[in-house]
Amino acid sequence: MRVIRASDVEFSGHDAGPRGGGLWFKTMLKGQEGSLDNYLWVIAKSDGARYSPRHRHNFDQIRFSLKGDLSIGKKKSVREGEIGYFPEGTHYGPQDDAGAERTTLVLQFAGASGAGYLSQRETQQAKEALEQLGTFEKGIFYRTSGSGKKNQDGFEALWEYANQKKLVYPKRRYEEPIIFDPDSFAWKQTDQNGVSRKLMGVFSERETRLEFYRLDAGVTWTVPAELSTRLGFVAEGKGNCAGNSFDGETTFEGAPGEAFSVMAETACTILSIVIPSYETMRFAQAAE
């Protein structure tokens, strides 16, 4: 069980990366490099000077807009308080975040196609190598030497360098990113007294589950073990998770097969994201 409070993590300056600068990160939790279940969960802060062209990925993303509106296309945004699910293979953008500062909770993880997810180290290593062959500008890699595409999506160039093969995007499952307004969903009582749930949705054949839980003050939420990684973000409230105290903006990870409990000292609202283990899925498919 891992529990990380945002107040214990400093924002760090971020190398420009394939999409350009203007971002600072609090790295809250991350998975195991090289595993198909690898992921990265950060709180990202933008200074309002960031642009990214229309693009797509071979992994899934979930973005929770904590402060300000996040541009995801022409006249399209994830507004403050909303959540966006960005499926692998689905185009979005251009992103033009000129304007006020904004803060977003961002989770990136492997989609159902099993292409995996590059670690921060792998991404930075590939970028440093490619900078010897060209430049990154506004989300595009412009190659000035060596073989390969002259102009290429920045992430695509990094992925191909890191994996030494062509990136084949998964077939699109969803036409566009899916945006949710959690306030429009009703709470439903669970079988645990004082614990209510809002189900936002279950996505793709991997069955990634996006939901909110509300805990009344003094209640303990017993979380059963699943063959999944359960990630939580305490949006508000004080309490204790597996012996670790929290006070708002805290992330936690329950590993596959791990049961745990969350005790609410005050009323709590928790975003929960359940990602079934890819290794377990592969085994089940092979067994059939």
N, C-alpha and C positions, 0 to 999 in steps of 0.2 A: 504494500500500500504506500503510495506517495502522495503527500499533501504539500502544496506550495502556495504561500500567501503572496499576492502581488506586492504588498507593502515591503516584503523582504527582498524583492528583486529590483535592481536599478535598470532604467532604460539605458541601452547601449547604442552608441553610434553605429550605423549600419553601412557597410560597404555598398556602393550603389547597386550592385546586382544586375540581373538582366533587364529589369524594368526601370532602371534609373533610380536617383536618390530621393531624398526627402522623407525617409522613414527611420524611426527608431523602434527598437524591439525590447520587450521583456520576454525572454524565453522561459515559459512556465514549465512545460513538460515535453519530453520527446521520447520516441521509441528507440529500438535497437537498430543501429546501422546494419544494412545488409539483409534485414528481415523483411519479408513481405508485409508484415504488420507494422513496419516503421511508420512514424508519424511525427509531426511538429505542431506544437500548440503555443502560440505567442499572443501577447497583447501588442498591437502595432499602433504607433502614433505617427500621423502625417502632419507636416508643416503646411500642407496645402499647395505644394509645388511639385506635383507628380503627374506624369502622363504615361499611359500604356496603350499600345494599339490593340485592336481586336485580336483575340487569340484564344487558344484552348489548351488543355493539359491532358496528360494521361494519368492523372490522379484526381481524387475528389477534394473539395474544399467546403468548409462551413464557416460563414462569417457572421458575427453578431456585432451590430453597430452600437457601441456603448456611448459614443459622443459624436454628434455631427452626422451628416449623410455621406455615404460612400458611393461614388460614381461607378456604375458598371456598364454604361453604354450611353448613347445619345438620348438625353432626357429620361434616363433610367438610373435609379439609385436604390441602395438599401438605406432606408431612412433610420434615424436614431430610434433605437428600440426594436428594430426589425432584424430578422435573421435571413440569410441567403444560403441556399444549398447550390453549389456549383459542380455539376456532375462532370466526370471525365468525358472527353470527346465533344463537349458542348461549347460552342463559341460564346464569348461575351466581350464587351468593350466596344469602342475605345473607352478607357478610363481617363477622365480629366478631372483631377482633384484640386484644381486651382480654387483657392478660397480659404475658408476658416480651417483651423486645426481640427482633426478628427481622430478618434480612438476606436479601434476595432479588435475584437477577439477573433483570431484566425486559426482554424484547424485545417491542416493539410495531411492527407493520408491516402494509401493505395485504394483505388477503386476495384470493382469486381473483376476487371480484366486481368489483374495480377501483375501489372507493370511495376509495382513497387513504388517507393518514394525515396528520392535522393536525400541524404543527410546534409546538414549544414556544412560539414567538413568536405564532403564530396562536391557540393555545389561550388564552394569557394575555391577548392583546388582546381576544378575545371575552368572557372572564370579566370583565375590567374594565368593558367596555361593559354587560354584563348586570347588574352590581352596581349600576348606576344605575337599574335597573328592578325589582330584587328582591334576594333573598338565597339563598345556597347553604347547605344544612344537611343533613348526613348523606346526601349523594349526590343530593338533590332540589333543584331550583331552584323557589323560591316567588316567583312574579311578583306584584308589588304595583302596577305601573303599566304602561301600554302594552298592545298587543294580543298575543294568543297564549295558549297554555295557562297556566292558573294554577299548576298543580303539574306539573312535568316532570322526567324524569331529567336529572341535571346535565350529563352528557356530551352527551346528545341536544340539550339547549338550546344548549350551546356550538357543536356542529357546525352546527346550523341557522342560528345567527347568523353564523358564519364563512362559510358557503356560501350563505346567503340562499335556502335552499330546504328543503323537508321532507326529513328523513332517512328513507329507505326501507331497512329492514334486509334484508340478503340472506337468502334462504331457508336455513333450518337444514340443514347437512350432517351434523352429529353431534349426537346426543341430549344429551351432556354433555361437559364438559372431559375430556381424556384424561390420566391421571396415570401416570407411569412410575417404576419403581424401577430405576435403572441397574444396581444390584448384581445384579439377577435375570437380566441378559442376559450371555451368554457372549462373550468376545473371540474374534474370528476373524482369522487371519493374512491380511494383504493380500499383494499381489505385490511389496511392498517389504520387504526383510529388516528385522526389528526394529520393524515398524509393524503394530499390530493395530487392529481396528475393532469397535465395537458399533453396529449400526443400530437406532435406536429406532423409526423409522417414516418413511413418506413420506405427506404429507397434502394432500388436495384436488387438483383438477385443475391447480393451480399447481405441485404436486409439491415443496413445501417439504420438505427432508430434515433430519432430526434424528439426529445420530450422535456417538459418542465415538471418539477415537483415543488409543492408548497408544504412546508412543515409548520404546524402550529407551535407556539412557544411551549417548551417542556416536553415535546414529543421526540421519540427516537425512531428513526426510519431504518428498518432492517432491510439491507440490500442483499438479495440472494446471489449465490455464485452462478455465473453463466460461462459458456465457452466463448467469451467475448471480452474485449477491453471496454470498461465503462469509465468514461471521462465525465467529470462534473465541474461546473463553474458556479460558485456561490455568488449570485448576483446581489443578494442582500441578506443580512442577518448575521447573528453570532451563534457559535456552537462549537462542536467537537466532532472530528471525523477520525475514527480509528486511533484515538488518543492524542490527536493533534488539534489544537484550538484554531479557530478561524474567525475572521471578522470582516465579511464582505470581500469580494473580488479574490477568491481563493479557488485554486484548481486542485482536483484530486484524480488519481488513477487507481482503479481497481483492476488487477490483472485477471486474465482468463482463469476461471476456477476459484476465484477469491471472493468470499462473502465478507461483508463489513457492515458497520452501522454508522449513522450520522445522528448526533444528538443536537437538537435545536434549543439554545438558551433563549433566543427570541424568535419570532416568526421568520422563517427563511424561505427564499425562493432560489431554486437550483436548476440550472440548465444541465441536462443529462444527455450524453451522446454515447450510444452503445454500438460498438463496431465488432461484429463477429470475427473471430480469429480466422485469417485466411488459410493458415496451415490446417486448421480443423475442417474448413470447407473443402480443401483439396483432398483430404483423407476421406471425407464422406463421399465425394464424387468418385474417387478411385474404388471405394468399397462397393459402389453400385455397379 
